[in-house]
Structure formats: C-alpha cells, structure tokens
Amino acid sequence: MQHRPSHPSEWMAFLRIIVGLYFVKALWQKLELLGGILPLPMASGRWIETMPKIVARQASENPILWYKQFLEGTVLQNPALFAHLTAVGEAAVGIGLTLGLLTGLSSAAGFTMALAYGLATQWMSPGQRGFHIVLVACMIAFFGSRAGRRWGVDAAIARRNPDSLWARRPFS
C-alpha cells in the first residue's frame, strides 16, 4: 500500500519539492556545464548573453520607476554579475527546497528572487503578476512552516541536534 500525504506538513513538503524542482531547472538552463553534464557554479555564456536582453525588455515599459531605474542603471550595467547571481541563486534555491536543506535560507533567497522577478515583469501580463505572487506566498509559507523538517535534510539535522535552531518549533 502506497503512502499518501495526509498530514499538512507532508502536503507542504510536497509543494516545497515541486517549487524546488522548478528552480532546479537553472542547473541545466543557466549554469555552465562541464562536459555538457556537470553544472558548475557559474552562469553559462548563453545565459550571460541572453539575460540582458530579457532584462532590457522587462525594464522598457516598467511603470515602477525606481525599479526600472534599478534594472537599467544597475543590472544592465553589470550584466555578467547579475547573470551569475541569478543562475547560481536559482540553482541554490532549487537544491535547497528540493532537498529540504537549509529551507529557511533557501526560501528567504527564493522570496527575494521571486519578488525581484515579479517587480520586473508585473506590468507585462496578469499571468506574470499572478505567478510571482504565488511564488512569493509559497516562499513565505515554506519559511514560516519550516517545510524542510518533513521529507528533508533539515529533519535529519533536527533529529541529530535536538537543541539546534532546526529542532525549534516555528516562531517559538
């Protein structure tokens, strides 16, 4: 007989893993691959070339003036840096959420990225806006529920170190 999730923490872990896998795709889409297989912690040349074009389009008619200025004056002035940050950040968030490893840190980083991407794309379509709102909400829920303590490495850490931060109840 197969185990089906029935406890709320199991459903939260299921959602954490699915969202994590969404971010994991950065390993193959945005990171440099050694031998075409092993992802390295650096953006691929293709992503370094593509990312500024995407950001320029996101900034072009962005009605949030301070964010448009940030995209044009900071991100587009340092495209390689931000290509590396996004590629490595997405991969780290994906690995952390998928494995339930340092889930608090992973979800905080994911929150920051989802918020930044949402601010960049919110004007482009209601679908973009809605997608990033859902991602932000998921990151808050993962952080608040300590979602890595079910089906995750964080649970093993908490069991081995009962006095650690990992073993404490959320917000206690």
Protein Blocks (a to p, Z undefined) as FASTA:
>chain_A
ZZddfbfklmmmmmmmmmmmmmmmmmmmmpccehhlaccfbddfklmmmmmmmmmmmmmm
ocblklmmmmmmmmmmmmmlmmmmmmmmmmmmmmmmmnopaklmmmmmmmmmmmmmmmmm
mmmpmklmmmmmmmmmmmmmmmmnopmlgopaklmmmmmmmmbmklpcehZZ
